[in-house]
Amino acid sequence: MTSSSRSRMLLAARIWHGGILAVIVFSLVVRVVLIVTADPFAEAPGVSPAARIVERLWKLASYYTIESNIVVAIVCALIVVQPLRGGRLWEVLRLNSLLAITVTGIVFAIVIAPNVHPTGWLFVATVGLHYVTPFATALGWLAFGPRPRFRWSTVLWAYLVAVAWLVYIFGQGALTEWYPYRFLDVAGVGPQPALLDALVLMAIALGCVLGYKLLDAVLPSVWRSSPRAGR
């Protein structure tokens, strides 16, 4: 790769990931504004408006969609600053962002989308967070890498982060009786179906993280000067 082509590719990587970052920030701002401006007494008439808004924001932040998009936003911001950054922590963050946003796209398209019909600004935010970001993030990694970078230890830690979210959801659900997704709602669908759905979700996540590890190993290196990760 010549110096000029390398510079163009670095610029393209910055522009691409800067675009993803802009979509995520815009979509998250829309979601927050919709929550803050909604009727604070609609769900709990006896609760103060401030407490209701705080509760809604906490619930919003508990969705895997929101958390995965935030992780991708952090990754994109770091890539804009330095597209060829490396290090063990970075590899875990990068792989977890790919895993999380891919699971978000798959689960939403297959399980959730057929049952929800957002309109207006909510529709705009939904498209950004559930369709644009997953597709653009995966495509950006395929196009710009850098790879190979992922170690087997990277796979383990990236997957454990996803498992930690599920542990958190069931833990807080046991205390609050609220679950962000109906298919994980122990009270709504029952303990056994919820556990089975959780296992299916973890299987999808495992397939995604292993798929990215395989692609990282077999696809051509995007940057010839990039260090090859241990296998």
C-alpha positions as CSV (number, residue, x, y, z in Angstrom):
1,M,0.0,0.0,0.0
2,T,1.5,3.3,-1.1
3,S,1.6,6.3,1.2
4,S,-1.0,8.2,-0.7
5,S,-3.5,5.3,-0.8
6,R,-2.9,4.7,2.9
7,S,-3.7,8.3,3.6
8,R,-6.9,8.1,1.5
9,M,-8.0,4.9,3.3
10,L,-7.3,6.4,6.7
11,L,-9.4,9.5,5.7
12,A,-12.2,7.2,4.4
13,A,-12.2,5.2,7.7
14,R,-12.5,8.5,9.7
15,I,-15.3,9.8,7.5
16,W,-17.2,6.5,7.6
17,H,-17.0,6.0,11.4
18,G,-17.7,9.7,11.9
19,G,-20.9,9.2,10.0
20,I,-21.9,6.3,12.2
21,L,-21.1,8.3,15.3
22,A,-23.4,11.2,14.0
23,V,-26.3,8.8,13.3
24,I,-26.0,7.3,16.8
25,V,-25.8,10.6,18.6
26,F,-28.7,12.0,16.6
27,S,-30.8,8.9,17.2
28,L,-30.0,8.8,21.0
29,V,-30.8,12.5,21.3
30,V,-34.2,11.9,19.7
31,R,-34.9,9.1,22.1
32,V,-34.0,11.1,25.1
33,V,-36.0,14.1,24.0
34,L,-39.0,11.9,23.4
35,I,-38.7,10.5,26.9
36,V,-38.2,13.9,28.6
37,T,-41.0,15.6,26.8
38,A,-43.5,12.7,27.3
39,D,-46.3,13.1,29.8
40,P,-44.6,12.4,33.2
41,F,-47.8,11.3,34.8
42,A,-48.9,8.8,32.0
43,E,-47.6,5.7,33.8
44,A,-47.6,6.6,37.5
45,P,-49.9,9.4,38.5
46,G,-48.5,9.6,42.1
47,V,-44.8,10.0,41.1
48,S,-43.1,13.3,40.6
49,P,-42.2,14.3,37.0
50,A,-38.5,14.3,37.8
51,A,-38.6,10.8,39.3
52,R,-40.6,9.5,36.4
53,I,-38.1,11.0,33.9
54,V,-35.1,9.5,35.8
55,E,-36.8,6.1,35.8
56,R,-37.5,6.3,32.1
57,L,-33.9,7.2,31.3
58,W,-32.7,4.3,33.4
59,K,-35.0,1.9,31.6
60,L,-33.9,3.3,28.2
61,A,-30.2,2.8,29.2
62,S,-31.0,-0.8,30.1
63,Y,-32.0,-1.8,26.6
64,Y,-29.3,-3.8,24.8
65,T,-30.0,-1.7,21.8
66,I,-29.0,1.5,23.6
67,E,-26.0,0.0,25.3
68,S,-24.7,-1.5,22.1
69,N,-25.1,1.7,20.2
70,I,-23.2,3.6,23.0
71,V,-20.3,1.2,22.7
72,V,-20.2,1.6,19.0
73,A,-20.3,5.4,19.4
74,I,-17.3,5.2,21.7
75,V,-15.4,2.9,19.2
76,C,-16.3,5.2,16.3
77,A,-15.1,8.3,18.2
78,L,-11.8,6.5,19.0
79,I,-11.4,5.4,15.3
80,V,-11.9,9.0,14.1
81,V,-9.0,10.0,16.3
82,Q,-6.8,7.1,15.5
83,P,-8.0,4.5,13.0
84,L,-5.0,2.1,13.6
85,R,-5.1,2.1,17.3
86,G,-4.3,-1.2,19.0
87,G,-3.9,-2.9,22.4
88,R,-5.7,-5.7,24.3
89,L,-8.4,-3.4,25.8
90,W,-9.1,-1.9,22.5
91,E,-9.4,-5.3,20.8
92,V,-12.0,-6.3,23.4
93,L,-13.9,-3.1,23.0
94,R,-13.9,-3.3,19.2
95,L,-15.0,-7.0,19.1
96,N,-17.7,-6.4,21.7
97,S,-19.0,-3.5,19.7
98,L,-19.3,-5.7,16.6
99,L,-20.9,-8.5,18.6
100,A,-23.4,-6.3,20.4
101,I,-24.6,-4.3,17.5
102,T,-24.9,-7.4,15.3
103,V,-27.0,-9.1,17.9
104,T,-29.1,-5.9,18.2
105,G,-29.7,-5.9,14.4
106,I,-30.5,-9.6,14.2
107,V,-32.8,-9.8,17.2
108,F,-34.7,-6.6,16.3
109,A,-35.3,-7.7,12.7
110,I,-36.4,-11.2,13.6
111,V,-38.2,-10.9,17.0
112,I,-39.1,-7.3,17.7
113,A,-39.7,-5.5,14.4
114,P,-42.8,-7.6,13.4
115,N,-44.5,-6.5,16.7
116,V,-43.7,-2.8,16.8
117,H,-44.7,0.0,14.5
118,P,-43.1,3.3,15.5
119,T,-44.1,6.5,13.8
120,G,-42.7,10.1,13.6
121,W,-39.4,10.8,15.2
122,L,-39.4,7.5,17.0
123,F,-39.4,5.8,13.6
124,V,-36.4,7.9,12.6
125,A,-34.5,6.9,15.8
126,T,-35.5,3.3,15.4
127,V,-34.1,3.1,11.9
128,G,-30.9,4.7,13.0
129,L,-30.3,2.5,16.0
130,H,-31.6,-0.8,14.7
131,Y,-30.8,-0.8,11.0
132,V,-28.3,1.9,10.0
133,T,-25.8,1.4,12.8
134,P,-25.6,-2.4,12.7
135,F,-25.2,-2.6,8.9
136,A,-22.7,0.4,8.7
137,T,-20.6,-0.9,11.7
138,A,-20.2,-4.4,10.2
139,L,-19.5,-3.0,6.7
140,G,-17.0,-0.5,8.2
141,W,-15.0,-3.2,9.9
142,L,-15.0,-5.3,6.7
143,A,-13.8,-2.4,4.7
144,F,-11.3,-0.7,7.0
145,G,-10.4,-3.3,9.7
146,P,-7.7,-3.1,10.9
147,R,-7.2,-6.8,10.9
148,P,-6.1,-9.4,11.9
149,R,-6.3,-8.2,15.5
150,F,-8.6,-10.6,17.5
151,R,-7.1,-13.1,19.9
152,W,-9.0,-16.0,21.5
153,S,-8.7,-14.2,24.8
154,T,-10.4,-11.2,23.0
155,V,-13.3,-13.5,22.0
156,L,-13.7,-14.6,25.6
157,W,-13.8,-11.2,27.2
158,A,-16.0,-9.7,24.5
159,Y,-18.5,-12.5,25.0
160,L,-18.4,-12.2,28.8
161,V,-19.4,-8.5,28.5
162,A,-22.5,-9.6,26.6
163,V,-23.2,-12.2,29.3
164,A,-22.8,-9.6,32.0
165,W,-25.6,-7.6,30.5
166,L,-27.9,-10.6,30.7
167,V,-27.0,-11.2,34.3
168,Y,-27.7,-7.5,35.0
169,I,-31.1,-7.7,33.3
170,F,-32.2,-10.8,35.3
171,G,-30.8,-9.3,38.5
172,Q,-32.5,-6.0,38.3
173,G,-35.7,-7.7,37.0
174,A,-35.8,-9.8,40.2
175,L,-35.8,-6.6,42.2
176,T,-38.0,-4.3,40.0
177,E,-40.2,-6.9,38.1
178,W,-39.3,-4.9,34.9
179,Y,-37.6,-6.4,31.9
180,P,-36.7,-4.4,28.8
181,Y,-37.8,-7.3,26.4
182,R,-40.9,-9.4,26.7
183,F,-39.1,-12.6,25.7
184,L,-36.9,-12.2,28.8
185,D,-39.8,-11.2,31.2
186,V,-39.8,-13.9,33.9
187,A,-43.2,-12.8,35.2
188,G,-44.7,-12.4,31.8
189,V,-43.6,-15.5,29.9
190,G,-42.5,-17.7,32.8
191,P,-39.1,-18.6,34.2
192,Q,-38.4,-21.5,31.8
193,P,-39.3,-19.7,28.5
194,A,-37.3,-16.7,29.7
195,L,-34.3,-18.8,30.4
196,L,-34.6,-20.6,27.1
197,D,-34.8,-17.3,25.3
198,A,-31.7,-16.1,27.2
199,L,-29.8,-19.2,26.1
200,V,-30.9,-18.7,22.5
201,L,-29.7,-15.1,22.8
202,M,-26.4,-16.2,24.1
203,A,-26.1,-18.7,21.3
204,I,-26.6,-16.0,18.8
205,A,-24.0,-13.9,20.5
206,L,-21.6,-16.7,20.5
207,G,-22.1,-17.4,16.9
208,C,-21.5,-13.7,16.1
209,V,-18.3,-13.4,18.1
210,L,-16.9,-16.6,16.7
211,G,-17.9,-15.5,13.2
212,Y,-16.0,-12.2,13.6
213,K,-13.0,-14.1,14.9
214,L,-13.1,-16.4,11.9
215,L,-13.4,-13.5,9.5
216,D,-10.6,-11.7,11.2
217,A,-8.4,-14.7,10.6
218,V,-9.2,-15.6,7.0
219,L,-10.0,-12.2,5.3
220,P,-7.2,-10.4,3.7
221,S,-5.3,-8.0,5.9
222,V,-6.6,-4.4,5.4
223,W,-3.3,-2.9,6.7
224,R,-0.2,-4.8,5.8
225,S,1.7,-3.1,8.6
226,S,-0.9,-4.1,11.2
227,P,0.4,-6.6,13.8
228,R,-1.0,-10.1,13.4
229,A,-2.9,-11.1,16.5
230,G,-2.0,-14.4,18.2
231,R,-4.2,-17.3,17.2
